[in-house]
Amino acid sequence: MFYYTNGKHQYFDIGIDLLPHGLSLVSNLIKRKLKTKHIKINKLKVNKTSWVGSMLYKNLKCEFNFVQKKSITRSKFFFKINNELVDRKTKIINGKFLNFLKYKNKTVEIVNPMKEFLDNSIKNKSNFSWINKNKILTKKYMKINYLFYIKCNRL
């Protein structure tokens, strides 16, 4: 997964900011929740504007390449499945922010994940079960982030 975006985060904070997006993508692609017991961290390389890590989830190799710079004016987000590129494109049409995935010369509109999350948050603001599930998911993603830091001997 490659995500190059405008942002103020640096060094390890880039992973804290962007890794949850990558983990969410992996979870959605394999159609199951990630379990930390199946994760093996292979590497983590960090500098001022980038965070590059790889992990093995069971037999699935996952690589995350994140860059944050204030000078980036338009985000780039893409990923590969078996070396086949899937590119996310965004457009504003009639004042509405739209997301598309392009794969093998086919472009499909997808739901804006941030809008979907915000809509669900508002809809479930009094649903303590949903709130608790989201809290558990957040803790799990932070634990995976922590596993990367341990690999790099930073904590």
mmCIF file of the C-alpha atoms, coordinates in Angstrom:
data_MODEL
# 
_entry.id   MODEL 
# 
loop_
_atom_site.group_PDB 
_atom_site.id 
_atom_site.type_symbol 
_atom_site.label_atom_id 
_atom_site.label_alt_id 
_atom_site.label_comp_id 
_atom_site.label_asym_id 
_atom_site.label_entity_id 
_atom_site.label_seq_id 
_atom_site.pdbx_PDB_ins_code 
_atom_site.Cartn_x 
_atom_site.Cartn_y 
_atom_site.Cartn_z 
_atom_site.occupancy 
_atom_site.B_iso_or_equiv 
_atom_site.pdbx_formal_charge 
_atom_site.auth_seq_id 
_atom_site.auth_comp_id 
_atom_site.auth_asym_id 
_atom_site.auth_atom_id 
_atom_site.pdbx_PDB_model_num 
ATOM 1   C CA . MET A 1 1   ? 0.000   0.000   0.000   1.00 0.00 ? 1   MET A CA 1 
ATOM 2   C CA . PHE A 1 2   ? 1.302   3.434   -0.931  1.00 0.00 ? 2   PHE A CA 1 
ATOM 3   C CA . TYR A 1 3   ? -0.138  6.593   0.582   1.00 0.00 ? 3   TYR A CA 1 
ATOM 4   C CA . TYR A 1 4   ? 1.508   9.941   -0.142  1.00 0.00 ? 4   TYR A CA 1 
ATOM 5   C CA . THR A 1 5   ? -0.343  12.811  1.457   1.00 0.00 ? 5   THR A CA 1 
ATOM 6   C CA . ASN A 1 6   ? -0.124  16.311  2.823   1.00 0.00 ? 6   ASN A CA 1 
ATOM 7   C CA . GLY A 1 7   ? 0.505   16.308  6.534   1.00 0.00 ? 7   GLY A CA 1 
ATOM 8   C CA . LYS A 1 8   ? 2.468   17.657  9.442   1.00 0.00 ? 8   LYS A CA 1 
ATOM 9   C CA . HIS A 1 9   ? 3.437   14.334  11.005  1.00 0.00 ? 9   HIS A CA 1 
ATOM 10  C CA . GLN A 1 10  ? 7.052   13.229  11.051  1.00 0.00 ? 10  GLN A CA 1 
ATOM 11  C CA . TYR A 1 11  ? 9.020   10.072  11.806  1.00 0.00 ? 11  TYR A CA 1 
ATOM 12  C CA . PHE A 1 12  ? 7.020   7.514   13.848  1.00 0.00 ? 12  PHE A CA 1 
ATOM 13  C CA . ASP A 1 13  ? 3.960   9.769   14.023  1.00 0.00 ? 13  ASP A CA 1 
ATOM 14  C CA . ILE A 1 14  ? 3.383   9.113   10.302  1.00 0.00 ? 14  ILE A CA 1 
ATOM 15  C CA . GLY A 1 15  ? 2.687   5.459   11.088  1.00 0.00 ? 15  GLY A CA 1 
ATOM 16  C CA . ILE A 1 16  ? 0.436   6.377   14.003  1.00 0.00 ? 16  ILE A CA 1 
ATOM 17  C CA . ASP A 1 17  ? -1.555  8.584   11.619  1.00 0.00 ? 17  ASP A CA 1 
ATOM 18  C CA . LEU A 1 18  ? -1.659  6.400   8.494   1.00 0.00 ? 18  LEU A CA 1 
ATOM 19  C CA . LEU A 1 19  ? -1.165  2.740   9.484   1.00 0.00 ? 19  LEU A CA 1 
ATOM 20  C CA . PRO A 1 20  ? -4.802  2.377   10.637  1.00 0.00 ? 20  PRO A CA 1 
ATOM 21  C CA . HIS A 1 21  ? -5.843  3.160   7.040   1.00 0.00 ? 21  HIS A CA 1 
ATOM 22  C CA . GLY A 1 22  ? -3.567  0.392   5.760   1.00 0.00 ? 22  GLY A CA 1 
ATOM 23  C CA . LEU A 1 23  ? -4.736  -2.115  8.357   1.00 0.00 ? 23  LEU A CA 1 
ATOM 24  C CA . SER A 1 24  ? -8.362  -1.307  7.582   1.00 0.00 ? 24  SER A CA 1 
ATOM 25  C CA . LEU A 1 25  ? -7.695  -1.916  3.888   1.00 0.00 ? 25  LEU A CA 1 
ATOM 26  C CA . VAL A 1 26  ? -6.061  -5.288  4.598   1.00 0.00 ? 26  VAL A CA 1 
ATOM 27  C CA . SER A 1 27  ? -8.922  -6.291  6.891   1.00 0.00 ? 27  SER A CA 1 
ATOM 28  C CA . ASN A 1 28  ? -11.498 -5.374  4.238   1.00 0.00 ? 28  ASN A CA 1 
ATOM 29  C CA . LEU A 1 29  ? -9.626  -7.151  1.452   1.00 0.00 ? 29  LEU A CA 1 
ATOM 30  C CA . ILE A 1 30  ? -9.366  -10.429 3.358   1.00 0.00 ? 30  ILE A CA 1 
ATOM 31  C CA . LYS A 1 31  ? -12.895 -9.961  4.736   1.00 0.00 ? 31  LYS A CA 1 
ATOM 32  C CA . ARG A 1 32  ? -11.947 -10.660 8.345   1.00 0.00 ? 32  ARG A CA 1 
ATOM 33  C CA . LYS A 1 33  ? -10.671 -8.888  11.405  1.00 0.00 ? 33  LYS A CA 1 
ATOM 34  C CA . LEU A 1 34  ? -6.925  -8.916  11.912  1.00 0.00 ? 34  LEU A CA 1 
ATOM 35  C CA . LYS A 1 35  ? -5.636  -10.918 14.852  1.00 0.00 ? 35  LYS A CA 1 
ATOM 36  C CA . THR A 1 36  ? -2.335  -9.797  16.320  1.00 0.00 ? 36  THR A CA 1 
ATOM 37  C CA . LYS A 1 37  ? -1.284  -13.382 17.052  1.00 0.00 ? 37  LYS A CA 1 
ATOM 38  C CA . HIS A 1 38  ? -1.064  -13.987 13.267  1.00 0.00 ? 38  HIS A CA 1 
ATOM 39  C CA . ILE A 1 39  ? 1.136   -10.932 12.612  1.00 0.00 ? 39  ILE A CA 1 
ATOM 40  C CA . LYS A 1 40  ? 4.885   -11.082 12.164  1.00 0.00 ? 40  LYS A CA 1 
ATOM 41  C CA . ILE A 1 41  ? 6.603   -7.734  11.668  1.00 0.00 ? 41  ILE A CA 1 
ATOM 42  C CA . ASN A 1 42  ? 9.417   -7.986  9.120   1.00 0.00 ? 42  ASN A CA 1 
ATOM 43  C CA . LYS A 1 43  ? 10.813  -4.463  8.938   1.00 0.00 ? 43  LYS A CA 1 
ATOM 44  C CA . LEU A 1 44  ? 10.313  -0.823  9.732   1.00 0.00 ? 44  LEU A CA 1 
ATOM 45  C CA . LYS A 1 45  ? 12.272  2.034   8.213   1.00 0.00 ? 45  LYS A CA 1 
ATOM 46  C CA . VAL A 1 46  ? 11.457  5.574   9.274   1.00 0.00 ? 46  VAL A CA 1 
ATOM 47  C CA . ASN A 1 47  ? 12.783  9.000   8.388   1.00 0.00 ? 47  ASN A CA 1 
ATOM 48  C CA . LYS A 1 48  ? 11.490  12.544  8.749   1.00 0.00 ? 48  LYS A CA 1 
ATOM 49  C CA . THR A 1 49  ? 8.872   12.307  5.973   1.00 0.00 ? 49  THR A CA 1 
ATOM 50  C CA . SER A 1 50  ? 8.334   8.568   5.440   1.00 0.00 ? 50  SER A CA 1 
ATOM 51  C CA . TRP A 1 51  ? 7.328   5.410   7.260   1.00 0.00 ? 51  TRP A CA 1 
ATOM 52  C CA . VAL A 1 52  ? 7.906   2.089   5.458   1.00 0.00 ? 52  VAL A CA 1 
ATOM 53  C CA . GLY A 1 53  ? 7.002   -1.182  7.119   1.00 0.00 ? 53  GLY A CA 1 
ATOM 54  C CA . SER A 1 54  ? 6.212   -4.746  6.168   1.00 0.00 ? 54  SER A CA 1 
ATOM 55  C CA . MET A 1 55  ? 4.451   -7.535  7.969   1.00 0.00 ? 55  MET A CA 1 
ATOM 56  C CA . LEU A 1 56  ? 3.254   -11.053 7.342   1.00 0.00 ? 56  LEU A CA 1 
ATOM 57  C CA . TYR A 1 57  ? -0.347  -11.834 8.227   1.00 0.00 ? 57  TYR A CA 1 
ATOM 58  C CA . LYS A 1 58  ? -0.576  -15.609 8.141   1.00 0.00 ? 58  LYS A CA 1 
ATOM 59  C CA . ASN A 1 59  ? 0.733   -16.133 4.578   1.00 0.00 ? 59  ASN A CA 1 
ATOM 60  C CA . LEU A 1 60  ? -0.150  -12.655 3.265   1.00 0.00 ? 60  LEU A CA 1 
ATOM 61  C CA . LYS A 1 61  ? 2.748   -10.227 2.810   1.00 0.00 ? 61  LYS A CA 1 
ATOM 62  C CA . CYS A 1 62  ? 1.705   -6.630  3.527   1.00 0.00 ? 62  CYS A CA 1 
ATOM 63  C CA . GLU A 1 63  ? 3.882   -3.625  2.777   1.00 0.00 ? 63  GLU A CA 1 
ATOM 64  C CA . PHE A 1 64  ? 3.055   -0.087  3.823   1.00 0.00 ? 64  PHE A CA 1 
ATOM 65  C CA . ASN A 1 65  ? 4.745   2.943   2.270   1.00 0.00 ? 65  ASN A CA 1 
ATOM 66  C CA . PHE A 1 66  ? 3.624   6.251   3.761   1.00 0.00 ? 66  PHE A CA 1 
ATOM 67  C CA . VAL A 1 67  ? 4.904   9.734   3.010   1.00 0.00 ? 67  VAL A CA 1 
ATOM 68  C CA . GLN A 1 68  ? 3.706   12.952  4.627   1.00 0.00 ? 68  GLN A CA 1 
ATOM 69  C CA . LYS A 1 69  ? 4.935   16.326  3.483   1.00 0.00 ? 69  LYS A CA 1 
ATOM 70  C CA . LYS A 1 70  ? 3.342   19.726  3.751   1.00 0.00 ? 70  LYS A CA 1 
ATOM 71  C CA . SER A 1 71  ? 4.345   20.314  0.120   1.00 0.00 ? 71  SER A CA 1 
ATOM 72  C CA . ILE A 1 72  ? 2.158   17.487  -1.257  1.00 0.00 ? 72  ILE A CA 1 
ATOM 73  C CA . THR A 1 73  ? -0.890  19.160  -2.772  1.00 0.00 ? 73  THR A CA 1 
ATOM 74  C CA . ARG A 1 74  ? -2.778  16.075  -3.968  1.00 0.00 ? 74  ARG A CA 1 
ATOM 75  C CA . SER A 1 75  ? -2.784  12.746  -2.144  1.00 0.00 ? 75  SER A CA 1 
ATOM 76  C CA . LYS A 1 76  ? -1.827  9.568   -3.972  1.00 0.00 ? 76  LYS A CA 1 
ATOM 77  C CA . PHE A 1 77  ? -3.168  6.273   -2.716  1.00 0.00 ? 77  PHE A CA 1 
ATOM 78  C CA . PHE A 1 78  ? -2.676  2.932   -4.419  1.00 0.00 ? 78  PHE A CA 1 
ATOM 79  C CA . PHE A 1 79  ? -1.995  -0.683  -3.617  1.00 0.00 ? 79  PHE A CA 1 
ATOM 80  C CA . LYS A 1 80  ? -1.037  -3.877  -5.376  1.00 0.00 ? 80  LYS A CA 1 
ATOM 81  C CA . ILE A 1 81  ? -2.517  -7.340  -5.222  1.00 0.00 ? 81  ILE A CA 1 
ATOM 82  C CA . ASN A 1 82  ? -0.203  -9.955  -6.751  1.00 0.00 ? 82  ASN A CA 1 
ATOM 83  C CA . ASN A 1 83  ? 1.682   -7.106  -8.471  1.00 0.00 ? 83  ASN A CA 1 
ATOM 84  C CA . GLU A 1 84  ? -1.536  -5.790  -10.084 1.00 0.00 ? 84  GLU A CA 1 
ATOM 85  C CA . LEU A 1 85  ? -2.025  -2.069  -9.436  1.00 0.00 ? 85  LEU A CA 1 
ATOM 86  C CA . VAL A 1 86  ? -5.225  -0.756  -7.858  1.00 0.00 ? 86  VAL A CA 1 
ATOM 87  C CA . ASP A 1 87  ? -5.237  3.049   -7.928  1.00 0.00 ? 87  ASP A CA 1 
ATOM 88  C CA . ARG A 1 88  ? -7.581  5.280   -5.932  1.00 0.00 ? 88  ARG A CA 1 
ATOM 89  C CA . LYS A 1 89  ? -8.671  8.390   -7.768  1.00 0.00 ? 89  LYS A CA 1 
ATOM 90  C CA . THR A 1 90  ? -10.670 11.242  -6.309  1.00 0.00 ? 90  THR A CA 1 
ATOM 91  C CA . LYS A 1 91  ? -12.791 13.829  -8.077  1.00 0.00 ? 91  LYS A CA 1 
ATOM 92  C CA . ILE A 1 92  ? -15.113 16.611  -7.065  1.00 0.00 ? 92  ILE A CA 1 
ATOM 93  C CA . ILE A 1 93  ? -18.254 16.450  -9.191  1.00 0.00 ? 93  ILE A CA 1 
ATOM 94  C CA . ASN A 1 94  ? -21.077 18.940  -8.564  1.00 0.00 ? 94  ASN A CA 1 
ATOM 95  C CA . GLY A 1 95  ? -19.477 19.877  -5.248  1.00 0.00 ? 95  GLY A CA 1 
ATOM 96  C CA . LYS A 1 96  ? -19.398 16.262  -4.060  1.00 0.00 ? 96  LYS A CA 1 
ATOM 97  C CA . PHE A 1 97  ? -16.105 14.520  -3.190  1.00 0.00 ? 97  PHE A CA 1 
ATOM 98  C CA . LEU A 1 98  ? -16.053 11.110  -4.914  1.00 0.00 ? 98  LEU A CA 1 
ATOM 99  C CA . ASN A 1 99  ? -13.677 8.142   -4.669  1.00 0.00 ? 99  ASN A CA 1 
ATOM 100 C CA . PHE A 1 100 ? -12.918 5.665   -7.443  1.00 0.00 ? 100 PHE A CA 1 
ATOM 101 C CA . LEU A 1 101 ? -10.760 2.566   -7.734  1.00 0.00 ? 101 LEU A CA 1 
ATOM 102 C CA . LYS A 1 102 ? -9.071  1.859   -11.042 1.00 0.00 ? 102 LYS A CA 1 
ATOM 103 C CA . TYR A 1 103 ? -8.022  -1.729  -11.724 1.00 0.00 ? 103 TYR A CA 1 
ATOM 104 C CA . LYS A 1 104 ? -7.072  -3.209  -15.096 1.00 0.00 ? 104 LYS A CA 1 
ATOM 105 C CA . ASN A 1 105 ? -8.545  -0.287  -17.080 1.00 0.00 ? 105 ASN A CA 1 
ATOM 106 C CA . LYS A 1 106 ? -11.845 -0.500  -15.185 1.00 0.00 ? 106 LYS A CA 1 
ATOM 107 C CA . THR A 1 107 ? -12.887 2.342   -12.873 1.00 0.00 ? 107 THR A CA 1 
ATOM 108 C CA . VAL A 1 108 ? -15.509 1.839   -10.171 1.00 0.00 ? 108 VAL A CA 1 
ATOM 109 C CA . GLU A 1 109 ? -16.926 4.418   -7.784  1.00 0.00 ? 109 GLU A CA 1 
ATOM 110 C CA . ILE A 1 110 ? -16.592 3.458   -4.123  1.00 0.00 ? 110 ILE A CA 1 
ATOM 111 C CA . VAL A 1 111 ? -18.049 4.845   -0.933  1.00 0.00 ? 111 VAL A CA 1 
ATOM 112 C CA . ASN A 1 112 ? -15.928 7.574   0.631   1.00 0.00 ? 112 ASN A CA 1 
ATOM 113 C CA . PRO A 1 113 ? -14.549 5.727   3.690   1.00 0.00 ? 113 PRO A CA 1 
ATOM 114 C CA . MET A 1 114 ? -14.273 8.871   5.817   1.00 0.00 ? 114 MET A CA 1 
ATOM 115 C CA . LYS A 1 115 ? -17.862 9.896   5.052   1.00 0.00 ? 115 LYS A CA 1 
ATOM 116 C CA . GLU A 1 116 ? -19.039 6.367   5.789   1.00 0.00 ? 116 GLU A CA 1 
ATOM 117 C CA . PHE A 1 117 ? -17.216 6.359   9.135   1.00 0.00 ? 117 PHE A CA 1 
ATOM 118 C CA . LEU A 1 118 ? -18.591 9.780   10.116  1.00 0.00 ? 118 LEU A CA 1 
ATOM 119 C CA . ASP A 1 119 ? -22.132 8.796   9.092   1.00 0.00 ? 119 ASP A CA 1 
ATOM 120 C CA . ASN A 1 120 ? -21.855 5.595   11.153  1.00 0.00 ? 120 ASN A CA 1 
ATOM 121 C CA . SER A 1 121 ? -20.454 7.518   14.117  1.00 0.00 ? 121 SER A CA 1 
ATOM 122 C CA . ILE A 1 122 ? -23.360 9.971   14.083  1.00 0.00 ? 122 ILE A CA 1 
ATOM 123 C CA . LYS A 1 123 ? -25.914 7.209   13.576  1.00 0.00 ? 123 LYS A CA 1 
ATOM 124 C CA . ASN A 1 124 ? -24.434 5.163   16.438  1.00 0.00 ? 124 ASN A CA 1 
ATOM 125 C CA . LYS A 1 125 ? -23.590 7.964   18.871  1.00 0.00 ? 125 LYS A CA 1 
ATOM 126 C CA . SER A 1 126 ? -25.786 6.322   21.546  1.00 0.00 ? 126 SER A CA 1 
ATOM 127 C CA . ASN A 1 127 ? -25.081 2.714   20.549  1.00 0.00 ? 127 ASN A CA 1 
ATOM 128 C CA . PHE A 1 128 ? -22.658 1.617   23.248  1.00 0.00 ? 128 PHE A CA 1 
ATOM 129 C CA . SER A 1 129 ? -22.066 -1.757  21.598  1.00 0.00 ? 129 SER A CA 1 
ATOM 130 C CA . TRP A 1 130 ? -20.904 -0.055  18.379  1.00 0.00 ? 130 TRP A CA 1 
ATOM 131 C CA . ILE A 1 131 ? -18.815 2.445   20.351  1.00 0.00 ? 131 ILE A CA 1 
ATOM 132 C CA . ASN A 1 132 ? -17.161 -0.391  22.283  1.00 0.00 ? 132 ASN A CA 1 
ATOM 133 C CA . LYS A 1 133 ? -16.400 -2.357  19.081  1.00 0.00 ? 133 LYS A CA 1 
ATOM 134 C CA . ASN A 1 134 ? -14.804 0.752   17.567  1.00 0.00 ? 134 ASN A CA 1 
ATOM 135 C CA . LYS A 1 135 ? -12.786 1.280   20.755  1.00 0.00 ? 135 LYS A CA 1 
ATOM 136 C CA . ILE A 1 136 ? -11.528 -2.332  20.625  1.00 0.00 ? 136 ILE A CA 1 
ATOM 137 C CA . LEU A 1 137 ? -10.602 -1.939  16.942  1.00 0.00 ? 137 LEU A CA 1 
ATOM 138 C CA . THR A 1 138 ? -8.688  1.277   17.691  1.00 0.00 ? 138 THR A CA 1 
ATOM 139 C CA . LYS A 1 139 ? -6.761  -0.459  20.494  1.00 0.00 ? 139 LYS A CA 1 
ATOM 140 C CA . LYS A 1 140 ? -5.952  -3.392  18.197  1.00 0.00 ? 140 LYS A CA 1 
ATOM 141 C CA . TYR A 1 141 ? -4.597  -1.103  15.478  1.00 0.00 ? 141 TYR A CA 1 
ATOM 142 C CA . MET A 1 142 ? -2.498  0.743   18.055  1.00 0.00 ? 142 MET A CA 1 
ATOM 143 C CA . LYS A 1 143 ? -1.153  -2.594  19.312  1.00 0.00 ? 143 LYS A CA 1 
ATOM 144 C CA . ILE A 1 144 ? -0.100  -3.508  15.756  1.00 0.00 ? 144 ILE A CA 1 
ATOM 145 C CA . ASN A 1 145 ? 1.558   -0.095  15.453  1.00 0.00 ? 145 ASN A CA 1 
ATOM 146 C CA . TYR A 1 146 ? 3.364   -0.885  18.713  1.00 0.00 ? 146 TYR A CA 1 
ATOM 147 C CA . LEU A 1 147 ? 4.603   -4.196  17.231  1.00 0.00 ? 147 LEU A CA 1 
ATOM 148 C CA . PHE A 1 148 ? 6.272   -2.197  14.451  1.00 0.00 ? 148 PHE A CA 1 
ATOM 149 C CA . TYR A 1 149 ? 7.959   0.053   17.034  1.00 0.00 ? 149 TYR A CA 1 
ATOM 150 C CA . ILE A 1 150 ? 9.240   -2.950  18.974  1.00 0.00 ? 150 ILE A CA 1 
ATOM 151 C CA . LYS A 1 151 ? 10.725  -4.304  15.734  1.00 0.00 ? 151 LYS A CA 1 
ATOM 152 C CA . CYS A 1 152 ? 12.606  -1.046  15.364  1.00 0.00 ? 152 CYS A CA 1 
ATOM 153 C CA . ASN A 1 153 ? 13.666  -1.159  19.056  1.00 0.00 ? 153 ASN A CA 1 
ATOM 154 C CA . ARG A 1 154 ? 12.204  2.289   19.667  1.00 0.00 ? 154 ARG A CA 1 
ATOM 155 C CA . LEU A 1 155 ? 10.131  1.617   22.783  1.00 0.00 ? 155 LEU A CA 1 
# 
